[in-house]
Amino acid sequence: MSETVCVGAIAGSFGVRGEVRLKSFCAEPEAIATYGPLSSEDGKASWAVTLARPVKGGFAARLTGVTTKEAADTLRGVRLYAPRDRLPALPDDEFYHADLIDLAVFDTGGVEIGRVRAVLNHGAGDLLEIQVPGQKAPVLLPFTREVVPTVDLGAGRLVADPPEGLME
């Protein structure tokens, strides 16, 4: 598990006074401002975040040191990371997406079938994108208790019981 977790991203500038359009990846979107300062993926830059107001697709926000539209424009696409120890503890059977990525996926017979490459959510629940060796296209596996009965972060693996025909 990494020491930081991606909690949001900058979608671009908002207005002409240095505000940014901030997308929050937090379960409670406003909580992103409480985990700061937030850093870039490489850790070379960090910012305290102040949410100004909700806007379509996220928040208008101010970042320390960003005072012009041009400065805000240069941050478009930057993902924001928070130290793991500042994030809330999760109840059993809930996981940070970052912890699931790169886990080995085994079937119920103990045979490794692939690795988790991404966790997706298009509104109907989480899907695990599994890269299966020898297949070009990844497999999308519903992340439900029925299909993924076991997640063992300590061992770096999960057990899946994919629906019949999905892995062919």
Chimera marker file (.cmm) of the C-alpha trace (Angstrom):
<marker_set name="trace">
<marker id="1" x="0.000" y="0.000" z="0.000" r="1" g="1" b="0" radius="0.5"/>
<marker id="2" x="1.289" y="3.419" z="-0.874" r="1" g="1" b="0" radius="0.5"/>
<marker id="3" x="1.753" y="6.151" z="1.706" r="1" g="1" b="0" radius="0.5"/>
<marker id="4" x="-0.485" y="8.505" z="-0.289" r="1" g="1" b="0" radius="0.5"/>
<marker id="5" x="-3.921" y="8.134" z="-1.857" r="1" g="1" b="0" radius="0.5"/>
<marker id="6" x="-5.299" y="10.068" z="-4.814" r="1" g="1" b="0" radius="0.5"/>
<marker id="7" x="-8.241" y="12.118" z="-3.487" r="1" g="1" b="0" radius="0.5"/>
<marker id="8" x="-8.922" y="14.448" z="-6.414" r="1" g="1" b="0" radius="0.5"/>
<marker id="9" x="-7.791" y="16.124" z="-9.595" r="1" g="1" b="0" radius="0.5"/>
<marker id="10" x="-7.638" y="19.609" z="-11.034" r="1" g="1" b="0" radius="0.5"/>
<marker id="11" x="-9.888" y="19.907" z="-14.084" r="1" g="1" b="0" radius="0.5"/>
<marker id="12" x="-8.599" y="23.349" z="-15.054" r="1" g="1" b="0" radius="0.5"/>
<marker id="13" x="-8.947" y="26.979" z="-14.127" r="1" g="1" b="0" radius="0.5"/>
<marker id="14" x="-12.219" y="28.522" z="-12.968" r="1" g="1" b="0" radius="0.5"/>
<marker id="15" x="-12.633" y="32.210" z="-13.578" r="1" g="1" b="0" radius="0.5"/>
<marker id="16" x="-9.827" y="34.733" z="-13.871" r="1" g="1" b="0" radius="0.5"/>
<marker id="17" x="-8.629" y="35.076" z="-10.268" r="1" g="1" b="0" radius="0.5"/>
<marker id="18" x="-6.647" y="31.847" z="-9.913" r="1" g="1" b="0" radius="0.5"/>
<marker id="19" x="-9.377" y="29.494" z="-8.767" r="1" g="1" b="0" radius="0.5"/>
<marker id="20" x="-9.350" y="25.927" z="-10.064" r="1" g="1" b="0" radius="0.5"/>
<marker id="21" x="-12.133" y="23.493" z="-10.894" r="1" g="1" b="0" radius="0.5"/>
<marker id="22" x="-11.499" y="20.651" z="-8.468" r="1" g="1" b="0" radius="0.5"/>
<marker id="23" x="-12.880" y="17.130" z="-8.862" r="1" g="1" b="0" radius="0.5"/>
<marker id="24" x="-13.112" y="15.249" z="-5.567" r="1" g="1" b="0" radius="0.5"/>
<marker id="25" x="-12.769" y="11.463" z="-5.476" r="1" g="1" b="0" radius="0.5"/>
<marker id="26" x="-13.796" y="11.306" z="-1.801" r="1" g="1" b="0" radius="0.5"/>
<marker id="27" x="-16.940" y="9.545" z="-0.568" r="1" g="1" b="0" radius="0.5"/>
<marker id="28" x="-17.901" y="12.867" z="0.993" r="1" g="1" b="0" radius="0.5"/>
<marker id="29" x="-16.693" y="15.282" z="-1.716" r="1" g="1" b="0" radius="0.5"/>
<marker id="30" x="-16.239" y="18.275" z="0.628" r="1" g="1" b="0" radius="0.5"/>
<marker id="31" x="-13.835" y="16.268" z="2.796" r="1" g="1" b="0" radius="0.5"/>
<marker id="32" x="-11.058" y="16.794" z="0.250" r="1" g="1" b="0" radius="0.5"/>
<marker id="33" x="-10.313" y="20.172" z="1.853" r="1" g="1" b="0" radius="0.5"/>
<marker id="34" x="-9.709" y="18.577" z="5.265" r="1" g="1" b="0" radius="0.5"/>
<marker id="35" x="-6.913" y="16.188" z="4.224" r="1" g="1" b="0" radius="0.5"/>
<marker id="36" x="-4.424" y="18.855" z="3.174" r="1" g="1" b="0" radius="0.5"/>
<marker id="37" x="-2.045" y="19.996" z="2.278" r="1" g="1" b="0" radius="0.5"/>
<marker id="38" x="-2.469" y="17.896" z="-0.858" r="1" g="1" b="0" radius="0.5"/>
<marker id="39" x="0.486" y="17.070" z="-3.055" r="1" g="1" b="0" radius="0.5"/>
<marker id="40" x="1.207" y="16.230" z="-6.664" r="1" g="1" b="0" radius="0.5"/>
<marker id="41" x="1.878" y="12.595" z="-7.540" r="1" g="1" b="0" radius="0.5"/>
<marker id="42" x="5.649" y="13.104" z="-7.434" r="1" g="1" b="0" radius="0.5"/>
<marker id="43" x="5.390" y="15.007" z="-4.127" r="1" g="1" b="0" radius="0.5"/>
<marker id="44" x="7.340" y="17.981" z="-5.500" r="1" g="1" b="0" radius="0.5"/>
<marker id="45" x="4.453" y="20.439" z="-5.062" r="1" g="1" b="0" radius="0.5"/>
<marker id="46" x="1.776" y="20.778" z="-2.405" r="1" g="1" b="0" radius="0.5"/>
<marker id="47" x="-1.154" y="23.058" z="-1.770" r="1" g="1" b="0" radius="0.5"/>
<marker id="48" x="-3.618" y="23.826" z="0.977" r="1" g="1" b="0" radius="0.5"/>
<marker id="49" x="-7.125" y="23.675" z="-0.496" r="1" g="1" b="0" radius="0.5"/>
<marker id="50" x="-10.002" y="26.028" z="0.273" r="1" g="1" b="0" radius="0.5"/>
<marker id="51" x="-13.331" y="25.196" z="-1.332" r="1" g="1" b="0" radius="0.5"/>
<marker id="52" x="-15.099" y="28.318" z="-2.585" r="1" g="1" b="0" radius="0.5"/>
<marker id="53" x="-18.395" y="26.879" z="-3.855" r="1" g="1" b="0" radius="0.5"/>
<marker id="54" x="-19.855" y="23.864" z="-5.649" r="1" g="1" b="0" radius="0.5"/>
<marker id="55" x="-19.812" y="24.075" z="-9.459" r="1" g="1" b="0" radius="0.5"/>
<marker id="56" x="-20.831" y="21.614" z="-12.164" r="1" g="1" b="0" radius="0.5"/>
<marker id="57" x="-18.510" y="18.623" z="-11.935" r="1" g="1" b="0" radius="0.5"/>
<marker id="58" x="-16.867" y="19.558" z="-8.642" r="1" g="1" b="0" radius="0.5"/>
<marker id="59" x="-15.848" y="22.664" z="-6.743" r="1" g="1" b="0" radius="0.5"/>
<marker id="60" x="-14.360" y="26.046" z="-7.432" r="1" g="1" b="0" radius="0.5"/>
<marker id="61" x="-11.360" y="26.044" z="-5.116" r="1" g="1" b="0" radius="0.5"/>
<marker id="62" x="-8.335" y="28.086" z="-4.170" r="1" g="1" b="0" radius="0.5"/>
<marker id="63" x="-4.902" y="26.537" z="-3.839" r="1" g="1" b="0" radius="0.5"/>
<marker id="64" x="-2.146" y="28.256" z="-1.883" r="1" g="1" b="0" radius="0.5"/>
<marker id="65" x="0.238" y="30.067" z="-4.184" r="1" g="1" b="0" radius="0.5"/>
<marker id="66" x="-2.080" y="29.960" z="-7.204" r="1" g="1" b="0" radius="0.5"/>
<marker id="67" x="-3.256" y="33.514" z="-7.827" r="1" g="1" b="0" radius="0.5"/>
<marker id="68" x="-3.707" y="33.855" z="-11.577" r="1" g="1" b="0" radius="0.5"/>
<marker id="69" x="-5.725" y="32.122" z="-14.275" r="1" g="1" b="0" radius="0.5"/>
<marker id="70" x="-2.483" y="31.285" z="-16.073" r="1" g="1" b="0" radius="0.5"/>
<marker id="71" x="-1.060" y="29.556" z="-12.989" r="1" g="1" b="0" radius="0.5"/>
<marker id="72" x="-4.337" y="27.639" z="-12.549" r="1" g="1" b="0" radius="0.5"/>
<marker id="73" x="-4.286" y="26.625" z="-16.239" r="1" g="1" b="0" radius="0.5"/>
<marker id="74" x="-0.855" y="24.996" z="-15.833" r="1" g="1" b="0" radius="0.5"/>
<marker id="75" x="-2.276" y="22.661" z="-13.156" r="1" g="1" b="0" radius="0.5"/>
<marker id="76" x="-4.952" y="21.129" z="-15.399" r="1" g="1" b="0" radius="0.5"/>
<marker id="77" x="-4.832" y="17.342" z="-15.075" r="1" g="1" b="0" radius="0.5"/>
<marker id="78" x="-2.755" y="17.303" z="-11.873" r="1" g="1" b="0" radius="0.5"/>
<marker id="79" x="-3.919" y="14.570" z="-9.509" r="1" g="1" b="0" radius="0.5"/>
<marker id="80" x="-3.958" y="15.468" z="-5.827" r="1" g="1" b="0" radius="0.5"/>
<marker id="81" x="-2.722" y="13.081" z="-3.143" r="1" g="1" b="0" radius="0.5"/>
<marker id="82" x="-3.253" y="13.001" z="0.605" r="1" g="1" b="0" radius="0.5"/>
<marker id="83" x="-1.150" y="11.142" z="3.169" r="1" g="1" b="0" radius="0.5"/>
<marker id="84" x="-2.868" y="7.867" z="4.047" r="1" g="1" b="0" radius="0.5"/>
<marker id="85" x="-2.686" y="8.613" z="7.783" r="1" g="1" b="0" radius="0.5"/>
<marker id="86" x="-4.938" y="11.671" z="7.305" r="1" g="1" b="0" radius="0.5"/>
<marker id="87" x="-7.715" y="9.650" z="5.677" r="1" g="1" b="0" radius="0.5"/>
<marker id="88" x="-10.501" y="8.066" z="7.710" r="1" g="1" b="0" radius="0.5"/>
<marker id="89" x="-10.274" y="4.409" z="8.680" r="1" g="1" b="0" radius="0.5"/>
<marker id="90" x="-12.566" y="2.260" z="6.578" r="1" g="1" b="0" radius="0.5"/>
<marker id="91" x="-15.062" y="-0.262" z="7.893" r="1" g="1" b="0" radius="0.5"/>
<marker id="92" x="-14.603" y="-3.941" z="7.089" r="1" g="1" b="0" radius="0.5"/>
<marker id="93" x="-15.282" y="-4.796" z="3.451" r="1" g="1" b="0" radius="0.5"/>
<marker id="94" x="-14.507" y="-1.271" z="2.191" r="1" g="1" b="0" radius="0.5"/>
<marker id="95" x="-11.274" y="-0.456" z="0.419" r="1" g="1" b="0" radius="0.5"/>
<marker id="96" x="-9.464" y="2.490" z="-1.080" r="1" g="1" b="0" radius="0.5"/>
<marker id="97" x="-9.269" y="1.981" z="-4.846" r="1" g="1" b="0" radius="0.5"/>
<marker id="98" x="-5.510" y="2.563" z="-4.699" r="1" g="1" b="0" radius="0.5"/>
<marker id="99" x="-5.161" y="-0.517" z="-2.480" r="1" g="1" b="0" radius="0.5"/>
<marker id="100" x="-6.912" y="-2.783" z="-4.985" r="1" g="1" b="0" radius="0.5"/>
<marker id="101" x="-4.818" y="-1.808" z="-7.997" r="1" g="1" b="0" radius="0.5"/>
<marker id="102" x="-2.154" y="-4.391" z="-8.881" r="1" g="1" b="0" radius="0.5"/>
<marker id="103" x="-3.586" y="-7.108" z="-6.619" r="1" g="1" b="0" radius="0.5"/>
<marker id="104" x="-3.260" y="-10.623" z="-8.011" r="1" g="1" b="0" radius="0.5"/>
<marker id="105" x="-6.622" y="-12.173" z="-8.885" r="1" g="1" b="0" radius="0.5"/>
<marker id="106" x="-7.137" y="-15.863" z="-8.169" r="1" g="1" b="0" radius="0.5"/>
<marker id="107" x="-10.121" y="-18.036" z="-8.997" r="1" g="1" b="0" radius="0.5"/>
<marker id="108" x="-11.819" y="-20.111" z="-6.305" r="1" g="1" b="0" radius="0.5"/>
<marker id="109" x="-9.579" y="-23.058" z="-7.240" r="1" g="1" b="0" radius="0.5"/>
<marker id="110" x="-6.418" y="-21.092" z="-6.415" r="1" g="1" b="0" radius="0.5"/>
<marker id="111" x="-5.315" y="-20.465" z="-10.008" r="1" g="1" b="0" radius="0.5"/>
<marker id="112" x="-4.050" y="-16.965" z="-10.757" r="1" g="1" b="0" radius="0.5"/>
<marker id="113" x="-6.159" y="-15.435" z="-13.513" r="1" g="1" b="0" radius="0.5"/>
<marker id="114" x="-4.756" y="-11.894" z="-13.726" r="1" g="1" b="0" radius="0.5"/>
<marker id="115" x="-4.091" y="-8.596" z="-11.994" r="1" g="1" b="0" radius="0.5"/>
<marker id="116" x="-6.264" y="-5.620" z="-11.121" r="1" g="1" b="0" radius="0.5"/>
<marker id="117" x="-5.283" y="-2.719" z="-13.386" r="1" g="1" b="0" radius="0.5"/>
<marker id="118" x="-7.998" y="-0.211" z="-12.426" r="1" g="1" b="0" radius="0.5"/>
<marker id="119" x="-11.178" y="0.261" z="-10.439" r="1" g="1" b="0" radius="0.5"/>
<marker id="120" x="-13.963" y="1.840" z="-12.484" r="1" g="1" b="0" radius="0.5"/>
<marker id="121" x="-17.374" y="3.150" z="-11.545" r="1" g="1" b="0" radius="0.5"/>
<marker id="122" x="-19.829" y="4.284" z="-14.193" r="1" g="1" b="0" radius="0.5"/>
<marker id="123" x="-22.744" y="4.704" z="-11.801" r="1" g="1" b="0" radius="0.5"/>
<marker id="124" x="-23.939" y="1.143" z="-11.314" r="1" g="1" b="0" radius="0.5"/>
<marker id="125" x="-21.240" y="-0.040" z="-8.908" r="1" g="1" b="0" radius="0.5"/>
<marker id="126" x="-17.518" y="-0.674" z="-8.964" r="1" g="1" b="0" radius="0.5"/>
<marker id="127" x="-15.893" y="-2.781" z="-11.661" r="1" g="1" b="0" radius="0.5"/>
<marker id="128" x="-12.411" y="-4.246" z="-11.444" r="1" g="1" b="0" radius="0.5"/>
<marker id="129" x="-10.456" y="-4.048" z="-14.690" r="1" g="1" b="0" radius="0.5"/>
<marker id="130" x="-8.489" y="-7.297" z="-14.792" r="1" g="1" b="0" radius="0.5"/>
<marker id="131" x="-5.562" y="-7.798" z="-17.151" r="1" g="1" b="0" radius="0.5"/>
<marker id="132" x="-5.470" y="-11.481" z="-18.027" r="1" g="1" b="0" radius="0.5"/>
<marker id="133" x="-2.169" y="-12.846" z="-19.369" r="1" g="1" b="0" radius="0.5"/>
<marker id="134" x="-2.443" y="-13.727" z="-23.052" r="1" g="1" b="0" radius="0.5"/>
<marker id="135" x="-5.495" y="-11.528" z="-23.648" r="1" g="1" b="0" radius="0.5"/>
<marker id="136" x="-5.299" y="-8.130" z="-25.307" r="1" g="1" b="0" radius="0.5"/>
<marker id="137" x="-8.511" y="-6.716" z="-23.859" r="1" g="1" b="0" radius="0.5"/>
<marker id="138" x="-8.997" y="-6.494" z="-20.099" r="1" g="1" b="0" radius="0.5"/>
<marker id="139" x="-11.927" y="-8.200" z="-18.383" r="1" g="1" b="0" radius="0.5"/>
<marker id="140" x="-14.367" y="-6.126" z="-16.318" r="1" g="1" b="0" radius="0.5"/>
<marker id="141" x="-15.326" y="-7.932" z="-13.141" r="1" g="1" b="0" radius="0.5"/>
<marker id="142" x="-18.160" y="-6.677" z="-10.914" r="1" g="1" b="0" radius="0.5"/>
<marker id="143" x="-16.752" y="-5.818" z="-7.491" r="1" g="1" b="0" radius="0.5"/>
<marker id="144" x="-19.477" y="-7.404" z="-5.398" r="1" g="1" b="0" radius="0.5"/>
<marker id="145" x="-19.320" y="-9.799" z="-2.450" r="1" g="1" b="0" radius="0.5"/>
<marker id="146" x="-20.821" y="-12.525" z="-4.661" r="1" g="1" b="0" radius="0.5"/>
<marker id="147" x="-18.190" y="-12.216" z="-7.400" r="1" g="1" b="0" radius="0.5"/>
<marker id="148" x="-15.227" y="-11.222" z="-5.185" r="1" g="1" b="0" radius="0.5"/>
<marker id="149" x="-15.747" y="-13.027" z="-1.872" r="1" g="1" b="0" radius="0.5"/>
<marker id="150" x="-12.214" y="-12.445" z="-0.526" r="1" g="1" b="0" radius="0.5"/>
<marker id="151" x="-9.878" y="-9.463" z="-0.547" r="1" g="1" b="0" radius="0.5"/>
<marker id="152" x="-6.594" y="-10.017" z="1.313" r="1" g="1" b="0" radius="0.5"/>
<marker id="153" x="-4.575" y="-6.808" z="1.161" r="1" g="1" b="0" radius="0.5"/>
<marker id="154" x="-1.855" y="-8.253" z="3.390" r="1" g="1" b="0" radius="0.5"/>
<marker id="155" x="-1.230" y="-11.081" z="0.933" r="1" g="1" b="0" radius="0.5"/>
<marker id="156" x="-1.699" y="-8.810" z="-2.089" r="1" g="1" b="0" radius="0.5"/>
<marker id="157" x="-4.485" y="-10.897" z="-3.590" r="1" g="1" b="0" radius="0.5"/>
<marker id="158" x="-8.180" y="-11.322" z="-4.049" r="1" g="1" b="0" radius="0.5"/>
<marker id="159" x="-10.307" y="-14.341" z="-4.844" r="1" g="1" b="0" radius="0.5"/>
<marker id="160" x="-12.888" y="-14.049" z="-7.604" r="1" g="1" b="0" radius="0.5"/>
<marker id="161" x="-15.739" y="-16.281" z="-8.704" r="1" g="1" b="0" radius="0.5"/>
<marker id="162" x="-16.472" y="-14.727" z="-12.106" r="1" g="1" b="0" radius="0.5"/>
<marker id="163" x="-19.817" y="-15.356" z="-13.787" r="1" g="1" b="0" radius="0.5"/>
<marker id="164" x="-19.718" y="-18.280" z="-16.218" r="1" g="1" b="0" radius="0.5"/>
<marker id="165" x="-18.290" y="-17.312" z="-19.603" r="1" g="1" b="0" radius="0.5"/>
<marker id="166" x="-16.739" y="-14.028" z="-18.449" r="1" g="1" b="0" radius="0.5"/>
<marker id="167" x="-13.128" y="-15.196" z="-18.470" r="1" g="1" b="0" radius="0.5"/>
<marker id="168" x="-13.270" y="-17.024" z="-21.833" r="1" g="1" b="0" radius="0.5"/>
<link id1="1" id2="2" r="1" g="1" b="0" radius="0.2"/>
<link id1="2" id2="3" r="1" g="1" b="0" radius="0.2"/>
<link id1="3" id2="4" r="1" g="1" b="0" radius="0.2"/>
<link id1="4" id2="5" r="1" g="1" b="0" radius="0.2"/>
<link id1="5" id2="6" r="1" g="1" b="0" radius="0.2"/>
<link id1="6" id2="7" r="1" g="1" b="0" radius="0.2"/>
<link id1="7" id2="8" r="1" g="1" b="0" radius="0.2"/>
<link id1="8" id2="9" r="1" g="1" b="0" radius="0.2"/>
<link id1="9" id2="10" r="1" g="1" b="0" radius="0.2"/>
<link id1="10" id2="11" r="1" g="1" b="0" radius="0.2"/>
<link id1="11" id2="12" r="1" g="1" b="0" radius="0.2"/>
<link id1="12" id2="13" r="1" g="1" b="0" radius="0.2"/>
<link id1="13" id2="14" r="1" g="1" b="0" radius="0.2"/>
<link id1="14" id2="15" r="1" g="1" b="0" radius="0.2"/>
<link id1="15" id2="16" r="1" g="1" b="0" radius="0.2"/>
<link id1="16" id2="17" r="1" g="1" b="0" radius="0.2"/>
<link id1="17" id2="18" r="1" g="1" b="0" radius="0.2"/>
<link id1="18" id2="19" r="1" g="1" b="0" radius="0.2"/>
<link id1="19" id2="20" r="1" g="1" b="0" radius="0.2"/>
<link id1="20" id2="21" r="1" g="1" b="0" radius="0.2"/>
<link id1="21" id2="22" r="1" g="1" b="0" radius="0.2"/>
<link id1="22" id2="23" r="1" g="1" b="0" radius="0.2"/>
<link id1="23" id2="24" r="1" g="1" b="0" radius="0.2"/>
<link id1="24" id2="25" r="1" g="1" b="0" radius="0.2"/>
<link id1="25" id2="26" r="1" g="1" b="0" radius="0.2"/>
<link id1="26" id2="27" r="1" g="1" b="0" radius="0.2"/>
<link id1="27" id2="28" r="1" g="1" b="0" radius="0.2"/>
<link id1="28" id2="29" r="1" g="1" b="0" radius="0.2"/>
<link id1="29" id2="30" r="1" g="1" b="0" radius="0.2"/>
<link id1="30" id2="31" r="1" g="1" b="0" radius="0.2"/>
<link id1="31" id2="32" r="1" g="1" b="0" radius="0.2"/>
<link id1="32" id2="33" r="1" g="1" b="0" radius="0.2"/>
<link id1="33" id2="34" r="1" g="1" b="0" radius="0.2"/>
<link id1="34" id2="35" r="1" g="1" b="0" radius="0.2"/>
<link id1="35" id2="36" r="1" g="1" b="0" radius="0.2"/>
<link id1="36" id2="37" r="1" g="1" b="0" radius="0.2"/>
<link id1="37" id2="38" r="1" g="1" b="0" radius="0.2"/>
<link id1="38" id2="39" r="1" g="1" b="0" radius="0.2"/>
<link id1="39" id2="40" r="1" g="1" b="0" radius="0.2"/>
<link id1="40" id2="41" r="1" g="1" b="0" radius="0.2"/>
<link id1="41" id2="42" r="1" g="1" b="0" radius="0.2"/>
<link id1="42" id2="43" r="1" g="1" b="0" radius="0.2"/>
<link id1="43" id2="44" r="1" g="1" b="0" radius="0.2"/>
<link id1="44" id2="45" r="1" g="1" b="0" radius="0.2"/>
<link id1="45" id2="46" r="1" g="1" b="0" radius="0.2"/>
<link id1="46" id2="47" r="1" g="1" b="0" radius="0.2"/>
<link id1="47" id2="48" r="1" g="1" b="0" radius="0.2"/>
<link id1="48" id2="49" r="1" g="1" b="0" radius="0.2"/>
<link id1="49" id2="50" r="1" g="1" b="0" radius="0.2"/>
<link id1="50" id2="51" r="1" g="1" b="0" radius="0.2"/>
<link id1="51" id2="52" r="1" g="1" b="0" radius="0.2"/>
<link id1="52" id2="53" r="1" g="1" b="0" radius="0.2"/>
<link id1="53" id2="54" r="1" g="1" b="0" radius="0.2"/>
<link id1="54" id2="55" r="1" g="1" b="0" radius="0.2"/>
<link id1="55" id2="56" r="1" g="1" b="0" radius="0.2"/>
<link id1="56" id2="57" r="1" g="1" b="0" radius="0.2"/>
<link id1="57" id2="58" r="1" g="1" b="0" radius="0.2"/>
<link id1="58" id2="59" r="1" g="1" b="0" radius="0.2"/>
<link id1="59" id2="60" r="1" g="1" b="0" radius="0.2"/>
<link id1="60" id2="61" r="1" g="1" b="0" radius="0.2"/>
<link id1="61" id2="62" r="1" g="1" b="0" radius="0.2"/>
<link id1="62" id2="63" r="1" g="1" b="0" radius="0.2"/>
<link id1="63" id2="64" r="1" g="1" b="0" radius="0.2"/>
<link id1="64" id2="65" r="1" g="1" b="0" radius="0.2"/>
<link id1="65" id2="66" r="1" g="1" b="0" radius="0.2"/>
<link id1="66" id2="67" r="1" g="1" b="0" radius="0.2"/>
<link id1="67" id2="68" r="1" g="1" b="0" radius="0.2"/>
<link id1="68" id2="69" r="1" g="1" b="0" radius="0.2"/>
<link id1="69" id2="70" r="1" g="1" b="0" radius="0.2"/>
<link id1="70" id2="71" r="1" g="1" b="0" radius="0.2"/>
<link id1="71" id2="72" r="1" g="1" b="0" radius="0.2"/>
<link id1="72" id2="73" r="1" g="1" b="0" radius="0.2"/>
<link id1="73" id2="74" r="1" g="1" b="0" radius="0.2"/>
<link id1="74" id2="75" r="1" g="1" b="0" radius="0.2"/>
<link id1="75" id2="76" r="1" g="1" b="0" radius="0.2"/>
<link id1="76" id2="77" r="1" g="1" b="0" radius="0.2"/>
<link id1="77" id2="78" r="1" g="1" b="0" radius="0.2"/>
<link id1="78" id2="79" r="1" g="1" b="0" radius="0.2"/>
<link id1="79" id2="80" r="1" g="1" b="0" radius="0.2"/>
<link id1="80" id2="81" r="1" g="1" b="0" radius="0.2"/>
<link id1="81" id2="82" r="1" g="1" b="0" radius="0.2"/>
<link id1="82" id2="83" r="1" g="1" b="0" radius="0.2"/>
<link id1="83" id2="84" r="1" g="1" b="0" radius="0.2"/>
<link id1="84" id2="85" r="1" g="1" b="0" radius="0.2"/>
<link id1="85" id2="86" r="1" g="1" b="0" radius="0.2"/>
<link id1="86" id2="87" r="1" g="1" b="0" radius="0.2"/>
<link id1="87" id2="88" r="1" g="1" b="0" radius="0.2"/>
<link id1="88" id2="89" r="1" g="1" b="0" radius="0.2"/>
<link id1="89" id2="90" r="1" g="1" b="0" radius="0.2"/>
<link id1="90" id2="91" r="1" g="1" b="0" radius="0.2"/>
<link id1="91" id2="92" r="1" g="1" b="0" radius="0.2"/>
<link id1="92" id2="93" r="1" g="1" b="0" radius="0.2"/>
<link id1="93" id2="94" r="1" g="1" b="0" radius="0.2"/>
<link id1="94" id2="95" r="1" g="1" b="0" radius="0.2"/>
<link id1="95" id2="96" r="1" g="1" b="0" radius="0.2"/>
<link id1="96" id2="97" r="1" g="1" b="0" radius="0.2"/>
<link id1="97" id2="98" r="1" g="1" b="0" radius="0.2"/>
<link id1="98" id2="99" r="1" g="1" b="0" radius="0.2"/>
<link id1="99" id2="100" r="1" g="1" b="0" radius="0.2"/>
<link id1="100" id2="101" r="1" g="1" b="0" radius="0.2"/>
<link id1="101" id2="102" r="1" g="1" b="0" radius="0.2"/>
<link id1="102" id2="103" r="1" g="1" b="0" radius="0.2"/>
<link id1="103" id2="104" r="1" g="1" b="0" radius="0.2"/>
<link id1="104" id2="105" r="1" g="1" b="0" radius="0.2"/>
<link id1="105" id2="106" r="1" g="1" b="0" radius="0.2"/>
<link id1="106" id2="107" r="1" g="1" b="0" radius="0.2"/>
<link id1="107" id2="108" r="1" g="1" b="0" radius="0.2"/>
<link id1="108" id2="109" r="1" g="1" b="0" radius="0.2"/>
<link id1="109" id2="110" r="1" g="1" b="0" radius="0.2"/>
<link id1="110" id2="111" r="1" g="1" b="0" radius="0.2"/>
<link id1="111" id2="112" r="1" g="1" b="0" radius="0.2"/>
<link id1="112" id2="113" r="1" g="1" b="0" radius="0.2"/>
<link id1="113" id2="114" r="1" g="1" b="0" radius="0.2"/>
<link id1="114" id2="115" r="1" g="1" b="0" radius="0.2"/>
<link id1="115" id2="116" r="1" g="1" b="0" radius="0.2"/>
<link id1="116" id2="117" r="1" g="1" b="0" radius="0.2"/>
<link id1="117" id2="118" r="1" g="1" b="0" radius="0.2"/>
<link id1="118" id2="119" r="1" g="1" b="0" radius="0.2"/>
<link id1="119" id2="120" r="1" g="1" b="0" radius="0.2"/>
<link id1="120" id2="121" r="1" g="1" b="0" radius="0.2"/>
<link id1="121" id2="122" r="1" g="1" b="0" radius="0.2"/>
<link id1="122" id2="123" r="1" g="1" b="0" radius="0.2"/>
<link id1="123" id2="124" r="1" g="1" b="0" radius="0.2"/>
<link id1="124" id2="125" r="1" g="1" b="0" radius="0.2"/>
<link id1="125" id2="126" r="1" g="1" b="0" radius="0.2"/>
<link id1="126" id2="127" r="1" g="1" b="0" radius="0.2"/>
<link id1="127" id2="128" r="1" g="1" b="0" radius="0.2"/>
<link id1="128" id2="129" r="1" g="1" b="0" radius="0.2"/>
<link id1="129" id2="130" r="1" g="1" b="0" radius="0.2"/>
<link id1="130" id2="131" r="1" g="1" b="0" radius="0.2"/>
<link id1="131" id2="132" r="1" g="1" b="0" radius="0.2"/>
<link id1="132" id2="133" r="1" g="1" b="0" radius="0.2"/>
<link id1="133" id2="134" r="1" g="1" b="0" radius="0.2"/>
<link id1="134" id2="135" r="1" g="1" b="0" radius="0.2"/>
<link id1="135" id2="136" r="1" g="1" b="0" radius="0.2"/>
<link id1="136" id2="137" r="1" g="1" b="0" radius="0.2"/>
<link id1="137" id2="138" r="1" g="1" b="0" radius="0.2"/>
<link id1="138" id2="139" r="1" g="1" b="0" radius="0.2"/>
<link id1="139" id2="140" r="1" g="1" b="0" radius="0.2"/>
<link id1="140" id2="141" r="1" g="1" b="0" radius="0.2"/>
<link id1="141" id2="142" r="1" g="1" b="0" radius="0.2"/>
<link id1="142" id2="143" r="1" g="1" b="0" radius="0.2"/>
<link id1="143" id2="144" r="1" g="1" b="0" radius="0.2"/>
<link id1="144" id2="145" r="1" g="1" b="0" radius="0.2"/>
<link id1="145" id2="146" r="1" g="1" b="0" radius="0.2"/>
<link id1="146" id2="147" r="1" g="1" b="0" radius="0.2"/>
<link id1="147" id2="148" r="1" g="1" b="0" radius="0.2"/>
<link id1="148" id2="149" r="1" g="1" b="0" radius="0.2"/>
<link id1="149" id2="150" r="1" g="1" b="0" radius="0.2"/>
<link id1="150" id2="151" r="1" g="1" b="0" radius="0.2"/>
<link id1="151" id2="152" r="1" g="1" b="0" radius="0.2"/>
<link id1="152" id2="153" r="1" g="1" b="0" radius="0.2"/>
<link id1="153" id2="154" r="1" g="1" b="0" radius="0.2"/>
<link id1="154" id2="155" r="1" g="1" b="0" radius="0.2"/>
<link id1="155" id2="156" r="1" g="1" b="0" radius="0.2"/>
<link id1="156" id2="157" r="1" g="1" b="0" radius="0.2"/>
<link id1="157" id2="158" r="1" g="1" b="0" radius="0.2"/>
<link id1="158" id2="159" r="1" g="1" b="0" radius="0.2"/>
<link id1="159" id2="160" r="1" g="1" b="0" radius="0.2"/>
<link id1="160" id2="161" r="1" g="1" b="0" radius="0.2"/>
<link id1="161" id2="162" r="1" g="1" b="0" radius="0.2"/>
<link id1="162" id2="163" r="1" g="1" b="0" radius="0.2"/>
<link id1="163" id2="164" r="1" g="1" b="0" radius="0.2"/>
<link id1="164" id2="165" r="1" g="1" b="0" radius="0.2"/>
<link id1="165" id2="166" r="1" g="1" b="0" radius="0.2"/>
<link id1="166" id2="167" r="1" g="1" b="0" radius="0.2"/>
<link id1="167" id2="168" r="1" g="1" b="0" radius="0.2"/>
</marker_set>
